[in-house]
């Protein structure tokens, strides 16, 4: 019961803030003949929160 009571009162918040569902990574792929400006715009759009 003590553990549940601790969680209700936020004593585990520090631990939960450091949990990640995915590890940091990157993606590499081919873009064919797509213009460089189009690719740059796509990357910028991905970095903007929606």
mmCIF file as Biopython writes it, N, C-alpha, C and O atoms, coordinates in Angstrom:
data_model
#
loop_
_atom_site.group_PDB
_atom_site.id
_atom_site.type_symbol
_atom_site.label_atom_id
_atom_site.label_alt_id
_atom_site.label_comp_id
_atom_site.label_asym_id
_atom_site.label_entity_id
_atom_site.label_seq_id
_atom_site.pdbx_PDB_ins_code
_atom_site.Cartn_x
_atom_site.Cartn_y
_atom_site.Cartn_z
_atom_site.occupancy
_atom_site.B_iso_or_equiv
_atom_site.auth_seq_id
_atom_site.auth_asym_id
_atom_site.pdbx_PDB_model_num
ATOM 1   N N  . UNK A ? 1  ? 0.826  -1.199 0.000   1.0 0.0 1  A 1 
ATOM 2   C CA . UNK A ? 1  ? 0.000  0.000  0.000   1.0 0.0 1  A 1 
ATOM 3   C C  . UNK A ? 1  ? 0.870  1.262  0.000   1.0 0.0 1  A 1 
ATOM 4   O O  . UNK A ? 1  ? 0.483  2.285  -0.564  1.0 0.0 1  A 1 
ATOM 5   N N  . UNK A ? 2  ? 2.034  1.186  0.628   1.0 0.0 2  A 1 
ATOM 6   C CA . UNK A ? 2  ? 2.921  2.345  0.704   1.0 0.0 2  A 1 
ATOM 7   C C  . UNK A ? 2  ? 3.339  2.808  -0.691  1.0 0.0 2  A 1 
ATOM 8   O O  . UNK A ? 2  ? 3.344  4.009  -0.963  1.0 0.0 2  A 1 
ATOM 9   N N  . UNK A ? 3  ? 3.690  1.869  -1.582  1.0 0.0 3  A 1 
ATOM 10  C CA . UNK A ? 3  ? 4.137  2.230  -2.927  1.0 0.0 3  A 1 
ATOM 11  C C  . UNK A ? 3  ? 3.031  2.951  -3.698  1.0 0.0 3  A 1 
ATOM 12  O O  . UNK A ? 3  ? 3.296  3.956  -4.357  1.0 0.0 3  A 1 
ATOM 13  N N  . UNK A ? 4  ? 1.817  2.459  -3.624  1.0 0.0 4  A 1 
ATOM 14  C CA . UNK A ? 4  ? 0.686  3.101  -4.300  1.0 0.0 4  A 1 
ATOM 15  C C  . UNK A ? 4  ? 0.460  4.493  -3.731  1.0 0.0 4  A 1 
ATOM 16  O O  . UNK A ? 4  ? 0.205  5.437  -4.479  1.0 0.0 4  A 1 
ATOM 17  N N  . UNK A ? 5  ? 0.553  4.626  -2.417  1.0 0.0 5  A 1 
ATOM 18  C CA . UNK A ? 5  ? 0.368  5.921  -1.777  1.0 0.0 5  A 1 
ATOM 19  C C  . UNK A ? 5  ? 1.453  6.903  -2.227  1.0 0.0 5  A 1 
ATOM 20  O O  . UNK A ? 5  ? 1.164  8.077  -2.461  1.0 0.0 5  A 1 
ATOM 21  N N  . UNK A ? 6  ? 2.703  6.430  -2.351  1.0 0.0 6  A 1 
ATOM 22  C CA . UNK A ? 6  ? 3.792  7.286  -2.831  1.0 0.0 6  A 1 
ATOM 23  C C  . UNK A ? 6  ? 3.497  7.801  -4.235  1.0 0.0 6  A 1 
ATOM 24  O O  . UNK A ? 6  ? 3.714  8.978  -4.522  1.0 0.0 6  A 1 
ATOM 25  N N  . UNK A ? 7  ? 3.009  6.933  -5.105  1.0 0.0 7  A 1 
ATOM 26  C CA . UNK A ? 7  ? 2.730  7.327  -6.485  1.0 0.0 7  A 1 
ATOM 27  C C  . UNK A ? 7  ? 1.597  8.344  -6.554  1.0 0.0 7  A 1 
ATOM 28  O O  . UNK A ? 7  ? 1.634  9.259  -7.377  1.0 0.0 7  A 1 
ATOM 29  N N  . UNK A ? 8  ? 0.616  8.195  -5.719  1.0 0.0 8  A 1 
ATOM 30  C CA . UNK A ? 8  ? -0.503 9.146  -5.700  1.0 0.0 8  A 1 
ATOM 31  C C  . UNK A ? 8  ? -0.045 10.540 -5.294  1.0 0.0 8  A 1 
ATOM 32  O O  . UNK A ? 8  ? -0.626 11.539 -5.717  1.0 0.0 8  A 1 
ATOM 33  N N  . UNK A ? 9  ? 0.985  10.600 -4.483  1.0 0.0 9  A 1 
ATOM 34  C CA . UNK A ? 9  ? 1.459  11.893 -3.989  1.0 0.0 9  A 1 
ATOM 35  C C  . UNK A ? 9  ? 2.617  12.444 -4.815  1.0 0.0 9  A 1 
ATOM 36  O O  . UNK A ? 9  ? 3.235  13.431 -4.415  1.0 0.0 9  A 1 
ATOM 37  N N  . UNK A ? 10 ? 2.927  11.828 -5.964  1.0 0.0 10 A 1 
ATOM 38  C CA . UNK A ? 10 ? 3.925  12.367 -6.875  1.0 0.0 10 A 1 
ATOM 39  C C  . UNK A ? 10 ? 5.365  12.140 -6.494  1.0 0.0 10 A 1 
ATOM 40  O O  . UNK A ? 10 ? 6.246  12.848 -6.982  1.0 0.0 10 A 1 
ATOM 41  N N  . UNK A ? 11 ? 5.632  11.181 -5.644  1.0 0.0 11 A 1 
ATOM 42  C CA . UNK A ? 11 ? 7.018  10.965 -5.226  1.0 0.0 11 A 1 
ATOM 43  C C  . UNK A ? 11 ? 7.841  10.240 -6.280  1.0 0.0 11 A 1 
ATOM 44  O O  . UNK A ? 11 ? 9.054  10.107 -6.117  1.0 0.0 11 A 1 
ATOM 45  N N  . UNK A ? 12 ? 7.227  9.774  -7.343  1.0 0.0 12 A 1 
ATOM 46  C CA . UNK A ? 12 ? 7.951  9.100  -8.414  1.0 0.0 12 A 1 
ATOM 47  C C  . UNK A ? 12 ? 8.056  9.977  -9.662  1.0 0.0 12 A 1 
ATOM 48  O O  . UNK A ? 12 ? 8.480  9.487  -10.709 1.0 0.0 12 A 1 
ATOM 49  N N  . UNK A ? 13 ? 7.692  11.228 -9.584  1.0 0.0 13 A 1 
ATOM 50  C CA . UNK A ? 13 ? 7.704  12.109 -10.756 1.0 0.0 13 A 1 
ATOM 51  C C  . UNK A ? 13 ? 9.096  12.270 -11.352 1.0 0.0 13 A 1 
ATOM 52  O O  . UNK A ? 13 ? 9.236  12.295 -12.575 1.0 0.0 13 A 1 
ATOM 53  N N  . UNK A ? 14 ? 10.117 12.380 -10.528 1.0 0.0 14 A 1 
ATOM 54  C CA . UNK A ? 14 ? 11.476 12.570 -11.030 1.0 0.0 14 A 1 
ATOM 55  C C  . UNK A ? 14 ? 11.876 11.383 -11.888 1.0 0.0 14 A 1 
ATOM 56  O O  . UNK A ? 14 ? 12.472 11.564 -12.950 1.0 0.0 14 A 1 
ATOM 57  N N  . UNK A ? 15 ? 11.561 10.175 -11.449 1.0 0.0 15 A 1 
ATOM 58  C CA . UNK A ? 15 ? 11.881 8.976  -12.224 1.0 0.0 15 A 1 
ATOM 59  C C  . UNK A ? 15 ? 11.113 8.962  -13.536 1.0 0.0 15 A 1 
ATOM 60  O O  . UNK A ? 15 ? 11.695 8.678  -14.583 1.0 0.0 15 A 1 
ATOM 61  N N  . UNK A ? 16 ? 9.843  9.257  -13.506 1.0 0.0 16 A 1 
ATOM 62  C CA . UNK A ? 16 ? 9.016  9.183  -14.701 1.0 0.0 16 A 1 
ATOM 63  C C  . UNK A ? 16 ? 9.414  10.218 -15.743 1.0 0.0 16 A 1 
ATOM 64  O O  . UNK A ? 16 ? 9.189  10.004 -16.934 1.0 0.0 16 A 1 
ATOM 65  N N  . UNK A ? 17 ? 9.995  11.324 -15.328 1.0 0.0 17 A 1 
ATOM 66  C CA . UNK A ? 17 ? 10.409 12.351 -16.275 1.0 0.0 17 A 1 
ATOM 67  C C  . UNK A ? 17 ? 11.589 11.888 -17.130 1.0 0.0 17 A 1 
ATOM 68  O O  . UNK A ? 17 ? 11.826 12.442 -18.203 1.0 0.0 17 A 1 
ATOM 69  N N  . UNK A ? 18 ? 12.332 10.876 -16.666 1.0 0.0 18 A 1 
ATOM 70  C CA . UNK A ? 18 ? 13.522 10.416 -17.376 1.0 0.0 18 A 1 
ATOM 71  C C  . UNK A ? 18 ? 13.281 9.146  -18.180 1.0 0.0 18 A 1 
ATOM 72  O O  . UNK A ? 18 ? 14.230 8.584  -18.727 1.0 0.0 18 A 1 
ATOM 73  N N  . UNK A ? 19 ? 12.062 8.685  -18.266 1.0 0.0 19 A 1 
ATOM 74  C CA . UNK A ? 19 ? 11.744 7.485  -19.029 1.0 0.0 19 A 1 
ATOM 75  C C  . UNK A ? 19 ? 11.507 7.876  -20.486 1.0 0.0 19 A 1 
ATOM 76  O O  . UNK A ? 19 ? 10.761 8.813  -20.766 1.0 0.0 19 A 1 
ATOM 77  N N  . UNK A ? 20 ? 12.137 7.165  -21.403 1.0 0.0 20 A 1 
ATOM 78  C CA . UNK A ? 20 ? 11.980 7.422  -22.832 1.0 0.0 20 A 1 
ATOM 79  C C  . UNK A ? 20 ? 11.400 6.186  -23.495 1.0 0.0 20 A 1 
ATOM 80  O O  . UNK A ? 20 ? 11.795 5.065  -23.174 1.0 0.0 20 A 1 
ATOM 81  N N  . UNK A ? 21 ? 10.470 6.381  -24.414 1.0 0.0 21 A 1 
ATOM 82  C CA . UNK A ? 21 ? 9.906  5.250  -25.138 1.0 0.0 21 A 1 
ATOM 83  C C  . UNK A ? 21 ? 10.803 4.835  -26.293 1.0 0.0 21 A 1 
ATOM 84  O O  . UNK A ? 21 ? 10.801 3.667  -26.683 1.0 0.0 21 A 1 
ATOM 85  N N  . UNK A ? 22 ? 11.570 5.766  -26.845 1.0 0.0 22 A 1 
ATOM 86  C CA . UNK A ? 22 ? 12.464 5.472  -27.964 1.0 0.0 22 A 1 
ATOM 87  C C  . UNK A ? 22 ? 13.844 6.014  -27.640 1.0 0.0 22 A 1 
ATOM 88  O O  . UNK A ? 22 ? 13.983 7.025  -26.951 1.0 0.0 22 A 1 
ATOM 89  N N  . UNK A ? 23 ? 14.856 5.333  -28.141 1.0 0.0 23 A 1 
ATOM 90  C CA . UNK A ? 23 ? 16.211 5.845  -27.981 1.0 0.0 23 A 1 
ATOM 91  C C  . UNK A ? 23 ? 16.473 6.894  -29.063 1.0 0.0 23 A 1 
ATOM 92  O O  . UNK A ? 23 ? 15.849 6.865  -30.124 1.0 0.0 23 A 1 
ATOM 93  N N  . UNK A ? 24 ? 17.396 7.821  -28.793 1.0 0.0 24 A 1 
ATOM 94  C CA . UNK A ? 24 ? 17.727 8.804  -29.827 1.0 0.0 24 A 1 
ATOM 95  C C  . UNK A ? 24 ? 18.246 8.082  -31.079 1.0 0.0 24 A 1 
ATOM 96  O O  . UNK A ? 24 ? 19.076 7.179  -30.970 1.0 0.0 24 A 1 
ATOM 97  N N  . UNK A ? 25 ? 17.777 8.461  -32.233 1.0 0.0 25 A 1 
ATOM 98  C CA . UNK A ? 25 ? 18.197 7.803  -33.463 1.0 0.0 25 A 1 
ATOM 99  C C  . UNK A ? 25 ? 18.028 8.756  -34.639 1.0 0.0 25 A 1 
ATOM 100 O O  . UNK A ? 25 ? 17.634 9.909  -34.461 1.0 0.0 25 A 1 
ATOM 101 N N  . UNK A ? 26 ? 18.323 8.280  -35.820 1.0 0.0 26 A 1 
ATOM 102 C CA . UNK A ? 26 ? 18.146 9.090  -37.013 1.0 0.0 26 A 1 
ATOM 103 C C  . UNK A ? 26 ? 17.681 8.199  -38.150 1.0 0.0 26 A 1 
ATOM 104 O O  . UNK A ? 26 ? 17.762 6.974  -38.063 1.0 0.0 26 A 1 
ATOM 105 N N  . UNK A ? 27 ? 17.197 8.813  -39.211 1.0 0.0 27 A 1 
ATOM 106 C CA . UNK A ? 27 ? 16.732 8.083  -40.391 1.0 0.0 27 A 1 
ATOM 107 C C  . UNK A ? 27 ? 17.527 8.554  -41.596 1.0 0.0 27 A 1 
ATOM 108 O O  . UNK A ? 27 ? 17.726 9.753  -41.789 1.0 0.0 27 A 1 
ATOM 109 N N  . UNK A ? 28 ? 17.973 7.618  -42.396 1.0 0.0 28 A 1 
ATOM 110 C CA . UNK A ? 28 ? 18.647 7.953  -43.651 1.0 0.0 28 A 1 
ATOM 111 C C  . UNK A ? 28 ? 17.880 7.285  -44.782 1.0 0.0 28 A 1 
ATOM 112 O O  . UNK A ? 28 ? 17.562 6.099  -44.706 1.0 0.0 28 A 1 
ATOM 113 N N  . UNK A ? 29 ? 17.585 8.039  -45.818 1.0 0.0 29 A 1 
ATOM 114 C CA . UNK A ? 29 ? 16.843 7.469  -46.937 1.0 0.0 29 A 1 
ATOM 115 C C  . UNK A ? 29 ? 17.196 8.175  -48.232 1.0 0.0 29 A 1 
ATOM 116 O O  . UNK A ? 29 ? 17.893 9.190  -48.228 1.0 0.0 29 A 1 
ATOM 117 N N  . UNK A ? 30 ? 16.719 7.638  -49.325 1.0 0.0 30 A 1 
ATOM 118 C CA . UNK A ? 30 ? 16.959 8.205  -50.645 1.0 0.0 30 A 1 
ATOM 119 C C  . UNK A ? 30 ? 15.776 9.082  -51.050 1.0 0.0 30 A 1 
ATOM 120 O O  . UNK A ? 30 ? 14.625 8.748  -50.771 1.0 0.0 30 A 1 
ATOM 121 N N  . UNK A ? 31 ? 16.064 10.192 -51.703 1.0 0.0 31 A 1 
ATOM 122 C CA . UNK A ? 31 ? 15.015 11.122 -52.121 1.0 0.0 31 A 1 
ATOM 123 C C  . UNK A ? 31 ? 14.879 11.197 -53.635 1.0 0.0 31 A 1 
ATOM 124 O O  . UNK A ? 31 ? 14.090 11.998 -54.135 1.0 0.0 31 A 1 
ATOM 125 N N  . UNK A ? 32 ? 15.617 10.393 -54.370 1.0 0.0 32 A 1 
ATOM 126 C CA . UNK A ? 32 ? 15.521 10.404 -55.831 1.0 0.0 32 A 1 
ATOM 127 C C  . UNK A ? 32 ? 15.884 11.758 -56.400 1.0 0.0 32 A 1 
ATOM 128 O O  . UNK A ? 32 ? 16.918 12.323 -56.042 1.0 0.0 32 A 1 
ATOM 129 N N  . UNK A ? 33 ? 15.048 12.290 -57.285 1.0 0.0 33 A 1 
ATOM 130 C CA . UNK A ? 33 ? 15.328 13.567 -57.938 1.0 0.0 33 A 1 
ATOM 131 C C  . UNK A ? 33 ? 14.630 14.740 -57.289 1.0 0.0 33 A 1 
ATOM 132 O O  . UNK A ? 33 ? 14.444 15.777 -57.926 1.0 0.0 33 A 1 
ATOM 133 N N  . UNK A ? 34 ? 14.241 14.600 -56.033 1.0 0.0 34 A 1 
ATOM 134 C CA . UNK A ? 34 ? 13.538 15.686 -55.343 1.0 0.0 34 A 1 
ATOM 135 C C  . UNK A ? 34 ? 14.475 16.880 -55.152 1.0 0.0 34 A 1 
ATOM 136 O O  . UNK A ? 34 ? 15.614 16.697 -54.722 1.0 0.0 34 A 1 
ATOM 137 N N  . UNK A ? 35 ? 14.024 18.087 -55.459 1.0 0.0 35 A 1 
ATOM 138 C CA . UNK A ? 35 ? 14.871 19.276 -55.271 1.0 0.0 35 A 1 
ATOM 139 C C  . UNK A ? 35 ? 15.287 19.442 -53.808 1.0 0.0 35 A 1 
ATOM 140 O O  . UNK A ? 35 ? 14.510 19.154 -52.897 1.0 0.0 35 A 1 
ATOM 141 N N  . UNK A ? 36 ? 16.507 19.902 -53.595 1.0 0.0 36 A 1 
ATOM 142 C CA . UNK A ? 36 ? 17.055 20.079 -52.257 1.0 0.0 36 A 1 
ATOM 143 C C  . UNK A ? 36 ? 16.189 21.001 -51.400 1.0 0.0 36 A 1 
ATOM 144 O O  . UNK A ? 36 ? 16.018 20.738 -50.210 1.0 0.0 36 A 1 
ATOM 145 N N  . UNK A ? 37 ? 15.645 22.063 -51.966 1.0 0.0 37 A 1 
ATOM 146 C CA . UNK A ? 37 ? 14.798 22.990 -51.204 1.0 0.0 37 A 1 
ATOM 147 C C  . UNK A ? 37 ? 13.545 22.289 -50.675 1.0 0.0 37 A 1 
ATOM 148 O O  . UNK A ? 37 ? 13.099 22.584 -49.566 1.0 0.0 37 A 1 
ATOM 149 N N  . UNK A ? 38 ? 12.979 21.375 -51.444 1.0 0.0 38 A 1 
ATOM 150 C CA . UNK A ? 38 ? 11.798 20.621 -51.004 1.0 0.0 38 A 1 
ATOM 151 C C  . UNK A ? 38 ? 12.150 19.738 -49.815 1.0 0.0 38 A 1 
ATOM 152 O O  . UNK A ? 38 ? 11.374 19.632 -48.866 1.0 0.0 38 A 1 
ATOM 153 N N  . UNK A ? 39 ? 13.315 19.109 -49.865 1.0 0.0 39 A 1 
ATOM 154 C CA . UNK A ? 39 ? 13.766 18.250 -48.763 1.0 0.0 39 A 1 
ATOM 155 C C  . UNK A ? 39 ? 14.009 19.084 -47.515 1.0 0.0 39 A 1 
ATOM 156 O O  . UNK A ? 39 ? 13.611 18.686 -46.420 1.0 0.0 39 A 1 
ATOM 157 N N  . UNK A ? 40 ? 14.665 20.248 -47.665 1.0 0.0 40 A 1 
ATOM 158 C CA . UNK A ? 40 ? 14.913 21.131 -46.519 1.0 0.0 40 A 1 
ATOM 159 C C  . UNK A ? 40 ? 13.601 21.573 -45.876 1.0 0.0 40 A 1 
ATOM 160 O O  . UNK A ? 40 ? 13.485 21.592 -44.650 1.0 0.0 40 A 1 
ATOM 161 N N  . UNK A ? 41 ? 12.621 21.925 -46.693 1.0 0.0 41 A 1 
ATOM 162 C CA . UNK A ? 41 ? 11.321 22.354 -46.169 1.0 0.0 41 A 1 
ATOM 163 C C  . UNK A ? 41 ? 10.642 21.214 -45.417 1.0 0.0 41 A 1 
ATOM 164 O O  . UNK A ? 41 ? 10.041 21.434 -44.366 1.0 0.0 41 A 1 
ATOM 165 N N  . UNK A ? 42 ? 10.734 20.003 -45.950 1.0 0.0 42 A 1 
ATOM 166 C CA . UNK A ? 42 ? 10.145 18.832 -45.292 1.0 0.0 42 A 1 
ATOM 167 C C  . UNK A ? 42 ? 10.780 18.619 -43.918 1.0 0.0 42 A 1 
ATOM 168 O O  . UNK A ? 42 ? 10.078 18.365 -42.940 1.0 0.0 42 A 1 
ATOM 169 N N  . UNK A ? 43 ? 12.112 18.724 -43.845 1.0 0.0 43 A 1 
ATOM 170 C CA . UNK A ? 43 ? 12.813 18.538 -42.569 1.0 0.0 43 A 1 
ATOM 171 C C  . UNK A ? 43 ? 12.399 19.620 -41.579 1.0 0.0 43 A 1 
ATOM 172 O O  . UNK A ? 43 ? 12.147 19.320 -40.411 1.0 0.0 43 A 1 
ATOM 173 N N  . UNK A ? 44 ? 12.325 20.862 -42.021 1.0 0.0 44 A 1 
ATOM 174 C CA . UNK A ? 44 ? 11.909 21.955 -41.131 1.0 0.0 44 A 1 
ATOM 175 C C  . UNK A ? 44 ? 10.488 21.731 -40.623 1.0 0.0 44 A 1 
ATOM 176 O O  . UNK A ? 44 ? 10.197 22.007 -39.459 1.0 0.0 44 A 1 
ATOM 177 N N  . UNK A ? 45 ? 9.611  21.237 -41.475 1.0 0.0 45 A 1 
ATOM 178 C CA . UNK A ? 45 ? 8.229  20.961 -41.066 1.0 0.0 45 A 1 
ATOM 179 C C  . UNK A ? 45 ? 8.171  19.853 -40.021 1.0 0.0 45 A 1 
ATOM 180 O O  . UNK A ? 45 ? 7.299  19.872 -39.153 1.0 0.0 45 A 1 
ATOM 181 N N  . UNK A ? 46 ? 9.081  18.891 -40.089 1.0 0.0 46 A 1 
ATOM 182 C CA . UNK A ? 46 ? 9.106  17.789 -39.131 1.0 0.0 46 A 1 
ATOM 183 C C  . UNK A ? 46 ? 9.575  18.260 -37.763 1.0 0.0 46 A 1 
ATOM 184 O O  . UNK A ? 46 ? 9.167  17.697 -36.747 1.0 0.0 46 A 1 
ATOM 185 N N  . UNK A ? 47 ? 10.419 19.276 -37.716 1.0 0.0 47 A 1 
ATOM 186 C CA . UNK A ? 47 ? 10.953 19.790 -36.455 1.0 0.0 47 A 1 
ATOM 187 C C  . UNK A ? 47 ? 9.979  20.718 -35.746 1.0 0.0 47 A 1 
ATOM 188 O O  . UNK A ? 47 ? 10.152 20.990 -34.558 1.0 0.0 47 A 1 
ATOM 189 N N  . UNK A ? 48 ? 8.967  21.207 -36.439 1.0 0.0 48 A 1 
ATOM 190 C CA . UNK A ? 48 ? 7.996  22.133 -35.865 1.0 0.0 48 A 1 
ATOM 191 C C  . UNK A ? 48 ? 6.888  21.358 -35.163 1.0 0.0 48 A 1 
ATOM 192 O O  . UNK A ? 48 ? 6.240  20.521 -35.792 1.0 0.0 48 A 1 
ATOM 193 N N  . UNK A ? 49 ? 6.649  21.616 -33.861 1.0 0.0 49 A 1 
ATOM 194 C CA . UNK A ? 49 ? 5.549  20.923 -33.176 1.0 0.0 49 A 1 
ATOM 195 C C  . UNK A ? 49 ? 4.192  21.336 -33.745 1.0 0.0 49 A 1 
ATOM 196 O O  . UNK A ? 49 ? 3.975  22.499 -34.085 1.0 0.0 49 A 1 
ATOM 197 N N  . UNK A ? 50 ? 3.303  20.384 -33.840 1.0 0.0 50 A 1 
ATOM 198 C CA . UNK A ? 50 ? 1.966  20.656 -34.390 1.0 0.0 50 A 1 
ATOM 199 C C  . UNK A ? 50 ? 0.947  20.697 -33.287 1.0 0.0 50 A 1 
ATOM 200 O O  . UNK A ? 50 ? -0.237 20.914 -33.549 1.0 0.0 50 A 1 
#
